[in-house]
Amino acid sequence: MQTLNKLSDRLFYLSPFQKTDRPILAAIKGDNDTLIIDAGNSTAHAKLFKEQLAAHQVFGTFLALTHWHWDHVFGLEEMDMPAIANNMTYEKVKELQQYSWEDKELDERVEAGIEIPFCRDAIKLELGTNREIKIPDPTLIFEKQIQLHLGGVSVFIEHIGGDHSPDSNLIYIPEEKALFLGDSLYANMYATKWHYTIEKMTKLLEKIEQYVADYFFLSHHPAPLNREEFSSFATLLKTSAELTDKHVGKLEAIKEDMSRTFGRGLTEDDLEIVEYFVNGYK
């Protein structure tokens, strides 16, 4: 079972579970209100988080969505609190509300290229055969930014986009020096080949670097990255983008140059990121 992590008196998070694609869920506890970050990928996921928070006498008041993907919104009804979303996320949620999630319809959407096999398989594994999924409308809709004051702690939510999902938000808690990035730094999965693009990644990293943080949360990483770990990850992404541009998307040349630049052999993670940039190179 996933267990709740207490990073401070104000910041709690539930680690992700890779097998069924459960992302990190988090709570920011203020003196007056508590913000929940993301709704989880099922009723069971949301319920587990709520139960573990309750053991610490923490109860959500509002919920903020990092983006529209199923694993972040399917728990909305169970969370049962007003949800905050940008206008792009709101529109995508309205689309999801029209879908059936039974095997036949899921498989048909995969065949049509609307859904991807990875998500279909995770949905079946997480939800089993009982798929009565209701996704309520988000309540508070913003365009670019919104700020919340929870009492003794504040939250900034900004629409930042990126390759993974154009509606992605970051969520920043300055008093905790914590930055939640959702899935924004992951590849675009809704494509023939999973990929990054140089332009979007460059803009995204420039935006993220404006925030001062000690903890960086990526939704499917097992724990937050510290400043040094995140800097290393960002350097890998920047270097991959720069070398992809320099070598006009030629994989072997990029790999050789990157190995020289880093002064070491490339890891599997390095190679995966390079290949994503090559896949997205035009």
N, C-alpha and C positions, 0 to 999 in steps of 0.2 A: 504494500500500500504506500502511496505517496504521503509524505509527512510535511507538515508546515514548518517553515524556517522563519525564525524571528531575527531580522537583521538589526533592529533597534526597537525602542518602545513604540515607534510610529510605523515601522515598515515590516510587513510580513509577506512571504511569498511561498507558493506551492510549486515545487520543481516540476518540470515537464516529464511526460512519460512517452518515450519514443514509439513503443510498440503500436499504440493506437493514436499517435500524433496529438497527444494532449500538450498544449503550450503551458508556459508559466502563467499562473494567476497571482495577482498581488493585491494587497490592501494597504492604503495609506490612512492611518488613524489620526484624525485631528481631535481637538478638544470638543468640537461641536458636531462634526460630521466625519464619515469615513468614505473614501473613494475606493471602489473595487476596479481593478484593471483587467479587462476582458472577462467574458462570460463562460468560457470553457467549451468543450466540444460535445457535451451531453448533459442531460439532467444529472446523471451520476457524478460527473466531474464537478459540476457546480455545487451539488449537494455536499460532496466530500469537502470542498473548500469552505463552505459555509459552516459545516459542523466543526471543522478544526479551528476556524476563527472564533466560533462561539465559545470554545474551551478557553480562549484567552479574553473572553468578554468583548470581542470585537464584532460589530454588526454593520454591514454596509448601508450607506445612505444613497449614494450615487454610483453609477458604473460608467467607465469610459472604454470605448472600443478602439483598439489599435487599427483594425481594418475589418473587412467584411467576410473573410474566409470562414468556412463552416466551423473549423475548430476553435474559432474565437467567438462565435455567436449562438451556437446551438443550445447553450445553457442559459440563454436570456430569460426564458419564462421561469425557470427555477430560481434564478437570482432575484426576480420580483422586486425590482427597484428602477427608478428612472435611469435611462441609458443616454449617454452623451456620444454623438457621432458627428463627423463632418458630413456635408451634403452629399458627397460622392458615396460614402458608406451607407447613408440612408437609402439612396436609390438602389444600391446593390442588395441591401436587405429586403427591399420591396420585391426585387426579382426573386430572391430565394424563397420568399413566402408563397410563390406560385408553384413551386416544384413539389413533385412527389419524390420520396426518398426510398421507395421500394426497389427491389433488385432490378426489375424490368426497366423501370424508368431511369434508374441510375446507369444501367448498362447502355441504354439508348443514348443518353447524354454523352457518355464516353465515346460511343461510335460517332456521334455527331461533332465531337471536338469541343463540346461545351464544358464537360467535366473531364478530369484526368484520372487514369487508373490508380495512381497513388492515393488520391483522396477517396475514390470509390471504395478501395479495399480497406482503408482505415475506418471509413464510416461503417462498413459492414462489421468490422471487428469490434469497434467501440460500442455500437448500438445493437448488435445482434439482430434478431428478427422483429423486435418491437421498436418501430420507428415512427411513433406519433410525435412528430417534431413541430412545435409551434414557435415561431420567432416573432415576438412583439415588435412593434415599431419603436425605434429609438425616440426619446422624448425631447431632448435638447439638441438642436442642430446648429452647427456653426460652419463658417466657410474657411477661414484661415487659422484663427487662434481663439482660444478661450482660456480664461484664468479662473481658478477656484480658490476660495479661502475656507479652509476646513476648521480653522481655529488653531493657532499656533504653528500651522504648516500650510503652505500654499502649493498649488499645482498649476503648471502651464502645459497646455495641450496645443500642439501645432501640427497642421497638415504639412507633411514633407514629401509625400509621393515616393518614387523609387521604382526599380524594376519589378520587385516582387508583387506589388499591388499599388496602383496609382493613388489610392485613397489612404495610404499609410499615414498614421500619426506618430509623433513622438510625445512622450509624457515625462515632464521634468519636475522634480521635487527639490528645489534649491536648498532648503534647510537640511535635507538628507544627502545632498549631492548625489542623487540617484537619477538615472536617465533610462527610461524604458523605450526601447526601439522597436518593439513588436517584431515583425518579420521583415522590416524594411531593408535590412542588409542581406537578405537571402535572394536567391535567383528568381527570375520569372519562370514559374512552373507551368503556366498556362500557355505553352508554346510547343512547337514541334520539337525543339531542343531547348532544354533549360539553359538560361543565359543571363548575363549581365550586359549592359551597354555602357560604354565609356562615359558618355555625356551625363546620363542619369546618376551613375555612381559618383562621378566627380562632384556634381552639384549636391548630392546627398551628404557626402563626407564633409564638404565645406559647411553645410548647415549644421551638422552634428558638432563640428569643432567649435562652434560658437557657445556651446554649453560646457560649463565647468562641472565635472562629475568625478566621483570616486568609484561609483558602481554603475556598470553598464549592463542592462538586462536585454538579452536577445531571447525571444520567446521559446526557442527550442534548444537553447544551450542549457546544460544542467544546473548552472549556477551563474550569478552575475560575474562579469569580467571586472577585474580591478583596472586602474588607469593604465598600468604598464601592459597588461594583457590586451586591453582594447587598442592601445597605441600600436602594438605589434600586429593585430588583426587589420587595423586600418592601413598600416604600411603595406601589408600584403595586398590589400585591395587596390591601393593607389599604384603600387609598383606594377601589378598585373595590368591595370588599365593603361598606364604609360607605355609599357613595353608592347602591349597589343597594338597601340597606335603607332609606335616606332617601327614595328616589324610588320605592319599592315596585316595583322591577323595570322601570320605564319607561325604555327604552333612550335615547331622545333627550334626556330630562331628565338622565340620568346623564352622557351625553357632554358636554352643555353645561356642567354643573357641574364635571366633571373638567377640562375645558379651562380654565375660570376658575381652578380650584384650582392647576393646574400652570403657568398663565400661558403656555400654548403650545397649538399644535394637537396633536391626538392622532395617534400613529403607528399603523401597522397592528398592531403588537404590543399597544399599548394597547387598541385596539378589539377585538382577539381576546379578550383577558382579560375586558373588560367584557361581551362577548357570552356568554362562558362563565358568568359570574355571573348574567346575566339568564336564561340557559337553566336554571340551577339554582334560580332564585328560586321560592318557593312562597308 
